[in-house]
Amino acid sequence: MDFEVTLREITARARAHRVVLSAKTPTDIDAAARRYAAREHLRVVRIKRIAKTALRLSAQDRFVLLTRLSAMLRARVGLSEALSLIAHTFRGGIQRTAERLGGYVRGGRPLDEALSALGPGAFPKATVAVIQAGYRAGNAARALSDAAAFEVLLSKARESAGKGLGSAIVGFIIGEVFLVSGTYWLGPELLHQGLINAYRNVIHIGPIYAVAHGVTILSLLLFGAVFFAYLLPSALRPMFPAAIDRFLARIPYARDISLARVNYVAYYSLARLIESGVRLEDAMTYSAESTPRSAVREDLLSARDAVRRGEPWPQRLRSAHPTDRAALSVATDRQSLVESLSAIADQYRDLYAHRLAMAVPALQTLAAILLTAAGGVIFGEMFLPFLQVIQHISGGI
């Protein structure tokens, strides 16, 4: 449990200090607060348990906070002082987040742990992982600026994907429903109705039924392919992350949308750690810890074991593209290895944004095709019989 502890200096009109301390019970927090106050020569004024309700921070506010904090750290402003300045000069979510972060930092937590403690509503896990990589590498300012750039990229990708996504999905479902119902229910049912049933001998729409059945079967096969290639693996991924990742890696577009973001975090963190001088073996361990459960995480641990045994490690990155493994294999020194890893990370980042931006137009086009096919089937099976009957009756008159 986290508690916000308010303290003051011994003088009467001193400014209040707020820190966030963790303890298992209220009794433990009393003791921890007294120890902290004695160490800092302060007195405890109030102890308040922090509600479990997580902070919420928009992507735009998150970018502002990270950018401002990075700039002040580059200017050699202390972390606690920088967070206090942000809390006093901003309002809303930025102010609340900076205050909570400052409390964690003054309570003794490192910045990366403090960000993680705020929860994914304030800082998503991928963003925390990017910050964590640079922070472990000893460059907090760069970690924050890189995380801000990462946030902008993901925000733009989500924005482009969100435009028309709902209407495209609804159009796809409506088109499929109309196509299936028109082919297998509305059309056959109409032939058994009153006037149409009485003149069935003059109705000739066999070719229309054949085309309708062919188009419907093709659309069902397409839906099945999408379901088994994308939807079902996404549902099973939390249970079998590595196996599903290796399956998705063989499917075009799916590997770029589903795997690229995780791969970016993994290779980015590995590049930053090695660049800072961390041993390759340790860098792989830290990078794996920053990466969600996935195939690339298992690959990093396997590559680390290969390094320990003195064996070539790039080939252990089985989820990476063969060209990426080849680029890492020819890296002869630390600098060239960092450059190769950074290039691979940027490649996955750009692929993610590009594929996501293409997904919505493709889905919209597919929905339009299905709706057009459904309209053609419904016209052919429902209106042509009426026209043929009317033509026959008119000719008879």
C-alpha positions in Angstrom: 0.0 0.0 0.0 1.1 3.5 -0.8 0.7 6.4 1.6 1.2 10.1 1.1 3.0 11.6 4.1 2.9 15.4 4.6 5.8 16.8 6.6 7.0 20.3 7.6 10.1 21.8 8.9 10.3 22.6 12.6 9.7 26.3 12.0 6.1 27.4 12.2 5.5 28.8 8.7 7.6 26.4 6.7 6.5 25.0 3.4 5.0 21.5 3.5 6.8 18.5 2.0 5.0 15.5 0.6 6.5 12.1 0.0 5.0 8.8 -0.9 6.1 5.8 1.2 5.0 2.2 0.9 4.1 -0.1 3.8 2.0 -3.2 4.4 -0.1 -1.8 7.3 -1.0 1.6 8.8 1.2 0.7 11.8 4.2 0.1 9.5 3.7 3.4 7.7 3.7 5.3 11.1 7.1 3.9 11.9 8.4 4.5 8.3 7.1 8.1 8.4 8.8 8.8 11.7 12.1 7.4 10.5 11.9 9.5 7.3 11.1 12.6 9.3 13.9 12.1 11.8 16.4 11.6 8.9 15.3 14.7 7.1 14.8 16.8 10.3 11.1 17.3 9.7 7.9 16.6 11.6 5.0 14.5 10.4 1.8 16.5 9.9 -0.5 14.0 8.2 -0.6 10.5 6.7 -3.1 9.7 4.0 -3.5 6.5 2.2 -3.4 6.9 -1.6 -6.7 5.7 -3.2 -6.4 2.7 -5.5 -7.9 4.8 -8.3 -5.2 5.0 -10.9 -4.1 8.3 -12.4 -5.2 9.0 -16.0 -2.9 11.0 -18.3 -3.7 11.8 -21.9 -1.0 11.1 -24.6 -0.7 14.9 -25.1 -0.2 15.6 -21.4 2.2 12.7 -21.2 4.3 14.1 -24.0 4.4 17.6 -22.4 5.4 16.1 -19.0 8.2 13.9 -20.5 9.5 16.7 -22.7 9.6 19.3 -19.9 11.2 16.9 -17.5 13.8 15.8 -20.0 14.7 19.5 -20.8 15.3 20.3 -17.1 17.3 17.2 -16.4 19.6 18.1 -19.4 20.0 21.6 -17.8 21.2 19.8 -14.6 18.1 20.6 -12.6 17.6 18.0 -9.8 14.9 15.4 -10.4 12.9 16.3 -7.3 13.2 20.0 -8.0 12.2 19.6 -11.7 9.0 17.7 -10.7 8.1 20.4 -8.1 8.5 23.1 -10.8 6.2 21.2 -13.1 3.7 20.6 -10.4 3.6 24.4 -9.6 3.5 25.6 -13.2 0.9 23.2 -14.7 -2.7 22.3 -13.8 -4.9 19.2 -14.2 -3.4 15.8 -15.0 0.1 17.0 -15.4 0.1 18.7 -12.0 -1.4 15.6 -10.2 1.1 13.3 -12.0 4.1 15.5 -11.2 3.1 15.8 -7.6 2.7 12.0 -7.2 6.0 11.4 -9.0 7.7 13.9 -6.8 6.3 12.1 -3.7 7.7 8.8 -4.9 11.1 10.2 -5.8 11.4 12.0 -2.4 10.3 8.8 -0.8 13.4 7.0 -2.3 12.1 5.4 -5.5 14.1 5.7 -8.7 12.3 7.5 -11.5 11.6 4.4 -13.6 10.0 2.6 -10.6 8.0 5.8 -9.8 6.6 5.9 -13.3 5.7 2.3 -13.2 3.9 2.7 -9.8 1.5 5.3 -11.3 -0.1 2.5 -13.4 -0.7 2.1 -17.2 -3.4 4.8 -17.2 -0.7 7.4 -16.6 2.3 5.7 -18.4 1.8 2.6 -20.5 4.1 -0.3 -20.0 5.8 0.2 -23.4 6.6 3.8 -22.5 7.9 2.8 -19.1 10.1 0.1 -20.7 11.7 2.7 -23.1 12.4 5.0 -20.1 13.6 2.1 -18.0 16.1 1.1 -20.7 17.7 4.6 -20.9 17.5 5.1 -17.1 19.4 1.9 -16.5 21.9 3.0 -19.1 22.6 6.1 -17.0 21.0 8.8 -19.2 17.6 9.7 -17.8 17.2 12.9 -19.9 17.6 11.0 -23.2 15.4 8.2 -21.9 12.6 10.7 -21.3 13.0 12.5 -24.7 13.0 9.1 -26.5 9.9 8.1 -24.6 8.2 11.4 -25.6 9.1 10.7 -29.3 7.8 7.2 -28.9 4.5 8.5 -27.5 4.1 10.9 -30.4 4.6 8.0 -32.9 2.1 5.8 -31.2 -0.4 8.6 -30.8 -0.2 9.4 -34.5 -0.5 5.7 -35.4 -3.6 5.3 -33.2 -5.1 8.5 -34.5 -4.7 7.4 -38.2 -6.0 3.9 -37.3 -9.0 5.3 -35.4 -10.3 7.5 -38.2 -13.0 5.4 -39.8 -12.1 2.2 -38.0 -15.5 2.0 -36.3 -17.5 2.6 -39.5 -15.3 0.2 -41.4 -15.9 -2.6 -38.9 -19.6 -1.9 -38.8 -19.7 -1.8 -42.6 -17.8 -5.1 -42.8 -20.2 -6.8 -40.4 -23.4 -5.4 -42.1 -22.1 -6.4 -45.5 -21.4 -9.9 -44.4 -24.8 -10.2 -42.7 -26.7 -9.0 -45.7 -24.7 -11.2 -48.0 -25.2 -14.4 -46.1 -28.9 -13.7 -45.2 -29.7 -12.7 -48.8 -28.1 -15.8 -50.2 -29.3 -18.4 -47.8 -32.5 -17.0 -46.4 -34.1 -14.0 -48.0 -33.8 -15.2 -51.6 -35.1 -18.8 -51.0 -37.8 -17.5 -48.7 -39.1 -15.1 -51.3 -39.6 -17.8 -53.9 -42.2 -19.4 -51.6 -44.3 -16.2 -51.2 -47.7 -15.6 -52.8 -47.4 -14.1 -56.3 -43.8 -15.2 -56.8 -44.6 -18.8 -55.8 -47.6 -18.8 -58.3 -45.3 -17.9 -61.2 -42.2 -19.8 -60.3 -42.2 -21.4 -63.7 -41.5 -18.1 -65.4 -38.7 -17.0 -63.0 -35.1 -17.7 -64.2 -32.5 -16.5 -61.8 -30.3 -19.7 -61.6 -27.1 -17.8 -62.7 -27.8 -15.2 -60.0 -28.0 -17.8 -57.3 -24.8 -19.4 -58.6 -22.9 -16.1 -58.4 -24.4 -15.3 -55.0 -23.3 -18.6 -53.6 -19.8 -18.2 -55.0 -19.4 -14.6 -53.7 -20.8 -15.6 -50.2 -18.6 -18.6 -49.9 -15.6 -16.5 -50.9 -16.5 -13.9 -48.3 -16.9 -16.6 -45.6 -13.5 -18.0 -46.4 -12.1 -14.5 -46.2 -13.7 -14.0 -42.8 -12.4 -17.4 -41.6 -8.9 -16.4 -42.7 -9.1 -13.2 -40.8 -10.5 -14.9 -37.8 -7.9 -17.7 -37.6 -4.9 -15.5 -38.7 -5.6 -12.4 -36.5 -8.5 -12.6 -34.1 -8.0 -16.1 -32.6 -4.2 -15.7 -32.1 -4.8 -12.3 -30.4 -7.2 -14.0 -28.0 -4.7 -16.8 -27.3 -1.6 -14.7 -27.1 -1.8 -14.0 -23.3 -1.7 -17.8 -22.7 0.9 -18.8 -25.2 2.8 -15.6 -26.1 6.0 -17.0 -27.6 4.2 -19.7 -29.7 1.6 -17.2 -31.0 4.3 -14.7 -31.8 6.2 -17.2 -33.9 2.9 -18.1 -35.7 2.2 -14.4 -36.3 5.7 -13.8 -37.6 4.8 -15.9 -40.7 1.8 -13.8 -41.6 2.3 -10.6 -43.6 1.0 -7.5 -41.9 0.1 -9.4 -38.7 3.7 -9.6 -37.7 4.2 -5.8 -38.3 1.1 -4.8 -36.4 1.1 -7.4 -33.6 4.9 -7.8 -33.0 6.6 -4.6 -34.1 5.9 -2.6 -31.0 7.3 -5.3 -28.7 10.3 -5.8 -30.9 11.0 -2.1 -30.9 11.0 -1.9 -27.1 13.4 -4.9 -26.9 15.9 -3.8 -29.5 15.8 -0.1 -28.4 16.5 -1.1 -24.8 19.3 -3.4 -25.8 20.9 -0.7 -28.0 20.8 1.9 -25.2 22.2 -0.4 -22.6 25.1 -1.5 -24.7 25.8 2.1 -25.8 26.2 3.1 -22.1 28.8 0.5 -21.6 26.8 -2.3 -19.9 28.2 -5.8 -20.6 26.4 -7.6 -23.4 25.3 -10.4 -21.1 23.8 -8.0 -18.6 22.3 -5.8 -21.3 20.4 -8.8 -22.7 19.1 -9.7 -19.2 17.9 -6.1 -18.5 16.4 -5.8 -21.9 14.5 -9.1 -21.5 13.2 -7.9 -18.1 11.9 -4.7 -19.8 10.1 -6.7 -22.6 6.7 -8.2 -22.2 6.3 -12.0 -22.4 6.9 -12.7 -26.1 9.1 -14.6 -28.5 11.7 -11.8 -28.6 12.0 -12.0 -24.8 12.7 -15.7 -25.0 15.2 -15.0 -27.9 17.0 -12.4 -25.8 17.4 -14.9 -22.9 18.6 -17.6 -25.3 21.1 -15.2 -26.8 22.3 -14.3 -23.3 22.9 -18.0 -22.6 24.9 -18.2 -25.9 27.0 -15.3 -24.8 27.8 -17.0 -21.5 29.0 -20.1 -23.4 31.0 -18.1 -25.8 28.9 -19.0 -28.8 27.6 -16.8 -31.6 24.4 -15.2 -30.3 22.7 -13.4 -33.3 21.3 -16.6 -34.7 19.5 -17.2 -31.4 17.2 -14.3 -32.2 14.8 -16.6 -34.1 12.0 -14.1 -34.2 14.2 -11.5 -36.0 14.3 -11.3 -39.8 17.3 -13.1 -41.4 18.6 -9.8 -42.6 18.6 -8.4 -39.1 20.5 -11.4 -37.8 23.0 -11.0 -40.6 23.6 -7.3 -39.7 24.2 -8.2 -36.1 26.6 -11.0 -37.0 28.9 -8.7 -38.9 29.1 -6.1 -36.2 32.7 -6.1 -35.1 32.7 -3.7 -32.2 30.4 -2.1 -29.6 29.6 1.0 -31.7 28.7 -0.9 -34.9 26.5 -3.3 -32.7 24.7 -0.3 -31.2 24.1 1.2 -34.7 22.8 -2.1 -36.0 20.5 -2.6 -33.0 19.2 1.0 -33.3 18.5 0.6 -37.0 16.6 -2.6 -36.3 14.6 -0.9 -33.5 13.7 2.1 -35.8 12.7 -0.3 -38.5 10.2 -2.0 -36.3 8.9 1.4 -35.1 8.3 2.7 -38.6 6.8 -0.6 -39.8 4.3 -0.5 -36.9 3.2 3.0 -37.8 3.1 2.3 -41.5 1.1 -1.0 -41.3 -1.4 0.5 -38.8 -2.0 3.5 -41.1 -2.7 1.1 -44.0 -5.0 -1.2 -42.1 -8.0 1.1 -41.9 -8.2 2.0 -45.6 -7.9 -1.7 -46.4 -10.7 -2.6 -44.0 -12.9 0.2 -45.4 -12.3 -1.0 -49.0 -13.2 -4.6 -48.0 -16.4 -3.3 -46.3 -17.4 -1.4 -49.4 -16.8 -4.4 -51.6 -19.0 -6.6 -49.3 -21.8 -4.0 -49.2 -21.7 -3.7 -52.9 -21.8 -7.5 -53.3 -24.7 -7.7 -50.8 -26.6 -5.1 -52.7 -26.2 -6.9 -55.9 -27.3 -10.3 -54.4 -30.3 -8.7 -52.7 -31.3 -7.0 -56.0 -30.9 -10.1 -58.0 -32.7 -12.5 -55.7 -35.5 -10.2 -54.5 -36.3 -7.7 -57.2 -35.6 -9.5 -60.5 -38.2 -12.2 -59.7 -40.8 -9.4 -59.3 -39.7 -7.8 -62.5 -39.9 -11.1 -64.4 -43.4 -11.8 -63.0 -44.6 -8.3 -63.9 -43.1 -8.7 -67.4 -44.9 -12.0 -67.8 -48.2 -10.6 -66.6 -47.9 -7.5 -68.8 -47.1 -9.7 -71.8 -50.1 -11.9 -71.0 -52.4 -8.9 -70.9 
